[in-house]
Amino acid sequence: QVQLVESGGGLVQAGGSLRLSCAASGSIFSIAVMGWYRQAPGIQRELVARIARSGTTVYADSVKGRFTISRDNAKNTIYLQMNSLKPEDTAVYYCNLAMLGNNYWGQGTQVTVSS
């Protein structure tokens, strides 16, 4: 009933920027919290950033000051603006939607940062 589709990943050099998008469709309530997680090989999936409909945000310490999450409630879409990218940001980035105790995940989009 809920589908998440990510886009915007790719290959970028260190110091560069990328903007990820995640469009949600289906039966989505306005209270839904959406966010971005990432996972690299051999590393536990971690929260990157999340945002409530009110605009309240949470960021991982490792990305504060470099990444910005935003939300377009009318489109049920979130974005992740990633600046000053580092090789350690390389991972598959997953869009997440949390609603009524359930979690929904996108397929993921690969972000690779070269040195």
Salt bridges, closest charged atoms under 4 A:
GLU46 OE2 - ARG38 NE 2.69
ASP61 OD1 - LYS64 NZ 3.08
ASP89 OD1 - ARG38 NH1 2.98
ASP89 OD2 - ARG66 NH1 2.79
